[in-house]
Structures are given as structure tokens and as C-alpha cells.
């Protein structure tokens, strides 16, 4: 990158490069500041212009992506009573960027010490926030009679997030992953009332 050339949204450029490094053949094993800036096509010093050190960079990434993952499903509870339960769940899960979720999950497994930094900013984030939002949605649908009274919204939400997590870590984003997620949601909710009882 020539000197004096402005880099649009350098933090996001670095975060995206981190995801590509983690998603590469070596995975998180080759995750260094130099690997990230090389992948981003920028000078190594750019990372340290925006972050005090590499740990601060990783925490910044984790906070940003945890917020993004939570935001992807934030509107789900407001859909209770409209559409179909399986369709609503599928739509919400497919709004979640699978490549981001895979990178975030792999980094979290490699660096569990990042969790307190995320919690300090967001309270909860990432899959925990997704799970809580899905449980809130399912509880709202249960209140409307579209989910059986005997079902546990929390247990169902755990299964829903488990599907999302598994697909993100084992399948490439694309039509096949979308179909797999929608099929799993249809199977999970098979037999649920399509409309609220009158």
C-alpha cells in the first residue's frame, strides 16, 4: 500500500483479513499481527495505529463480531405470530454471516481469555446472545399457542443454535448450507400449529 493512500474503514479491513487467515488452510495456528496485515495488504504498523497491541486487536474483533452476530437475529421476537415458525427461524439464522460465526467460534476456542473483554462491553454476545434471542422468540410463539405448552423454549433455542454452530463450522456458506438450515428448522418444528389457536 503506497504511503499517503487512505484506507477505507481500516479496522473492518483488518477484521475481515483476520477471518480469512482463520478460515485458511492453517486455521488459527498462523494467526499473528503480521499474517493479518499481510492478508489485508497493508503495512504492519496500521494494526498498531488502531490498537495498542495484538491482544487489543483480537478483543476489538471479538466485540465487533459478537455485536454483529447478536444484531443479526435481534428482530426475531417481533415476528412472533406472523409467518411460520420454521421460516422465521430459518430467515433469522440465514441473516447470521456463517463465515463470521465460524471465525469467531474458532478464535473463541483458541483464546477463551477474550470472553471477559466481550462481556465487559456487551454483557453477553455471540452465540449466547443469539440463543437468548431465539429463546425469547420461541417463548413469544408459545404464548400465542404456536408452540406446544410442554415444549421448553430454552431447550429448543439450544438446538437451533447448535444447528447454526454445526453448519458454520462444517459447511461452506452457500445454497447447500441454507437448505440444510431450513430443513433442520422444518424438522424441529414439524407438528407445531401453523397459526395461533382462536
FENLINFEN-V85253 format. One line per field, one symbol per residue. ss: DSSP state (2 for helix, 1 for strand, 0 for the rest). psi: psi as a letter, one per 30 degrees, with the letter a starting at -180 (. if undefined). burial: + if it has 9 or more other C-alpha atoms within 8 Angstrom, else -. Layout:
BEGIN
ss=???
psi=???
burial=???
END
This chain:
BEGIN
ss=000000000222222222222220002222002222222200022222220002222222222222222222000222200000222222222220022222222222220222222222220000222222222222222220000000002222222222222222220000222222222222220000000000
psi=jkkfkkjkieeeeeeeeeeeeefaffafegjleeeeeeefhlkefeefefkeaeeeeeeeeeeeeeeeeeffgefefffkflaleeeeeeeeeffkjeeeeeeeeeeeeeifffeeeeeeefdlabeeeeeeeeeeeeeeeeefgfkkffljeeeeeeeeeeeeeeeeffkkkaeeeeeeeeeeeeeegkfkkelkk.
burial=------------+++++++++++--+++-++-+-++++++-+-+-+++--+--+-++++-+++-++++++-+++-++-+++--+++++++-+++-+-+++++++-+++-----+--+++--+--+++-++++++++++++++-++++-----++-+++-++-+++-++----+---++-+++-+++--+---+--+--
END
